Each structure stands twice: as structure tokens, then as C-alpha cells.
Amino acid sequence: MKIKLPQPFTFEAGERAVLLLHGFTGHSADVRMLGRFLEKKGYTSHAPIYRGHGLPPEELIKSNPDQWWADVKAAFDHLKELGYQEIAVAGLSLGGVLGLKLAYSEKIKGMVTMCAPMFFDNEEKLTKGFREFSKEFKQLEQKDETVIKEELDTIMDQSKNLFEGVRDTVNEVKSNIDMIYTPTFVVQAEKDEMINPDSANYIYDNVESTQKDMKWYANSGHVITMDKEKDQLHEDIYRFLESLDWEV
């Protein structure tokens, strides 16, 4: 069965732009509803798909966090090439980590982190989640269960370098977070079973911005952009964006 693969998106609506960054094993669908919401509010948004993502798991383990970071920078530059001078960033999970890296590497207008990890103490959960993602993809391809198990075992054996790269990226960003002076809104789901939720407190306590806020969502899990409180999340992100000192 041929699977329809996701695509990046750009919703142009106004002079203020927001770069939307998806999570590990995710893709642009993670942030598509947020993009459509912001479009209605007059904000332009662009969501890339990092290398290896939105593809079979065999392709994902061929990619690495350095490539994903390059893809984030290219997406940021894409918005600038389209003529947007002021760009805020909102990132889910790993997208939040890469967004924080962008916040201390480039001049951005504001930063929204959503369930972004700062502690690599969840390798077992991450590995389990990656295996589930791989299994679901292969079930969509309608492969035989025996074949699926064999392929999953091979994928997991070959994914160790990938997880080491994710760990190094998280640790690198964590060690540089006090270099961030950008206005920051920290979002954390209380039912997040993928990351250590104390990451939210770490981000909030250590960014150096004088304008920062944090909110916990009681009824949401890790992929908060697609969970029960997504409508409230959209409104809260919009309110944060409106509070920024835009020149346009």
C-alpha cells in the first residue's frame, strides 16, 4: 500500500511570521492546526519537515540532529527570503529544543516551547515510542506481522547512534539556555508521559528574558498541539504573540 507522505506548509496571511517546528518522529501535521489558527488571526506560518521525518523509519535512522538543525535554519532563512523581517518560533518537543537553539543563534521575536525536553532521562520511553512509531508505519504499509517484527528488530539495532545524537543535542541546548534573552512562553502538558515535565521549570528558570511566562495544561499529553486543550493552547499562543513588540 502506498502511503501519502506529509509535506511542509506555508500559510501566508500577514507581515508577522511564525516558524512552526514539529517533534521527533513527527512532521508538519503536528503543527498544522496551529498554523491554520494563526492564519485566521493574520499571522504567516511556515512548517518544515526535517530530513528523515514523515518517511519510513529506515529513512529516519539515516538522518541525524545536525541535519535537522540545518533544516530548521533553512526554514528560518526561507521566511526571511519571502520578506519576513520579524519571526517568532513555536516548537513541539524536539522542535522546542531546536527552537531554543535558534533563539540563542539568531535574532527571533519570541519563543514558544511545547513539551520540550531538557533532561535525557527518558531513553527507554523514547526507544519504546520510536518502536511504536515504526510498527504503526509498517502496519500502514500492510506488511505481514512476522516481517514487521524482523524489520523492527533491525531498525532498533541500527538506531543507537540516532538516540546518542538526540541526547547530545538536548544537552547542548540545555547548557546554552542562559544565553536566551528572547521573550519566551513555556508550555507543558501535565499528562506528558514522554519527557520529564520538570523540563518546563528548567527552561523557565534559566532563560534570561525579562518577558517570560509558563502554563501547565492539566488534560493534555505530550503531543499537546493535537490533544484536548489544543483550542486553549492556540488562544494562549496567540495572546503571547500579540504581547510581543512587533514593528509591523
Stockholm file with secondary structure:
# STOCKHOLM 1.0

chainA/1-248         MKIKLPQPFTFEAGERAVLLLHGFTGHSADVRMLGRFLEKKGYTSHAPIYRGHGLPPEELIKSNPDQWWADVKAAFDHLKELGYQEIAVAGLSLGGVLGLKLAYSEKIKGMVTMCAPMFFDNEEKLTKGFREFSKEFKQLEQKDETVIKEELDTIMDQSKNLFEGVRDTVNEVKSNIDMIYTPTFVVQAEKDEMINPDSANYIYDNVESTQKDMKWYANSGHVITMDKEKDQLHEDIYRFLESLDWEV
#=GR chainA/1-248 SS CCCCCCCCEEECCSSCEEEEECCTTCCTHHHHHHHHHHHHTTCEEEECCCTTTTSCHHHHTTCCHHHHHHHHHHHHHHHHHTTCCCEEEEEETHHHHHHHHHHHHSCCSCEEEESCCCCCCCHHHHHHHHHHHHHHHHHHTTCCHHHHHHHHHHHHHTCHHHHHHHHHHHHHHHHHGGGCCSCEEEEEETTCCSSCTHHHHHHHHHCCCSSEEEEEETTCCSCGGGSTTHHHHHHHHHHHHHHSCCCC
#=GC SS_cons         CCCCCCCCEEECCSSCEEEEECCTTCCTHHHHHHHHHHHHTTCEEEECCCTTTTSCHHHHTTCCHHHHHHHHHHHHHHHHHTTCCCEEEEEETHHHHHHHHHHHHSCCSCEEEESCCCCCCCHHHHHHHHHHHHHHHHHHTTCCHHHHHHHHHHHHHTCHHHHHHHHHHHHHHHHHGGGCCSCEEEEEETTCCSSCTHHHHHHHHHCCCSSEEEEEETTCCSCGGGSTTHHHHHHHHHHHHHHSCCCC
//
